[in-house]
C-alpha cells in the first residue's frame, strides 16, 4: 500500500478517519484521567489528562487544516497550499510545549508543599489504559502519515506516542506513592518527568516546521544528488545556480544548465524537460523543477 500513490480525496479520507478516531480516544482518556486523578488525588495523572486534552487540540487543528493543504494550486497559490500544513505542524508543537510547561510549573510549585497526601490506587487505571490505547493510535496514525506523506499527521502521531510515554512516569509515580505513603512526593516528580518528555517531543515537532516556513533547502547530500542527476543528463555540460526549498514533503528546484549554443531552441527545450523528468523520478522527493537554459561558453 505504501508504494501506491494516493489521490487527494483518498489522502483526505484517510487523514480524517484516523484523526476522528484519535479525537474519540483522547476525549475518553482525558475524562477518565481527570476522574481517577481527582478521586485518587494524583497530580501526575491529572497532568497526564491535560496532555490528552492537548492531543485533542492538535486533532482538531488537523481536521480543519487538511481540507486546505491538500487543495490543488490556484491563481493565488501557484505553488500549492502545503505551507498550511507546516503552519499547523508548528501550532501543534507550540500547543504541546505550552501544555508541558504548565504541567511542570504546577508540579514544581506543589512539590514544596509540606503535607503531600499519597494518591489512591484508583488513579493507576488512567495511565494503564492510556499506554495501551495511545500506543495503538500512534502506530495507526504513523502508518497513515507515511502513506499520505503528511508532516502534520506525522507530528500528531508522535504527539500520541508522547502521551503514551508520559503515562509511564505517571504510572510508576502512583504505584510507588500509593504503595508507600512516605513516597508521596513521587507523584510530583512523575509530573515533572512527564514535562520533560512533552517538551522534547514539542521541540522535535516545532523545529522542522519552522525550518520549512523559513525556506530551508535540501541537505548537502541531497543537493549533490540533484546536481549529479542533472549533469548526467545527455546534452548537459554543467549545472549551476542550484537552489532548492522544501514545500510540504518535497522540494522545489530551480537551476541553470549549460547546453550547446549551436543547437536549436527545440532541442534545448527537450533537454530541459529531460532534466525535469529525471529529477522528479530519481531525485530526493523533488516535486517541481524550473530549468534555465544557458549556452555553453567556448
Buried (B, 14 or more C-beta within 10 A) or exposed (E): EEEEEBEEEEBBBBBBEBBEBBBEBBBBBBBBBBBBBBEBBBBBBBBBBBBBBBBBBBBBBBBEBBEBBBBEEEEEBEEBBBBBBBBBBBBBBBBBBBBBBBBBEBBEEBBEEEEBEBBBEBBBBBBBBBBEBBBBBBEBBBBBBBBBBBBBBBBBBBBBBBBBBBBBBBBBBBBBBBEEEEBBBBBBBBBBBBBEBBBBBBEBBBEBBBEBBEEBBBEEEBBEBBBEBBBEBEBBBEBEEBBBBBBBBBBBBBBBBBBBEEBEEEEBEEBBEBBBEBBBEEBBEBBBBEBEBBEBEE
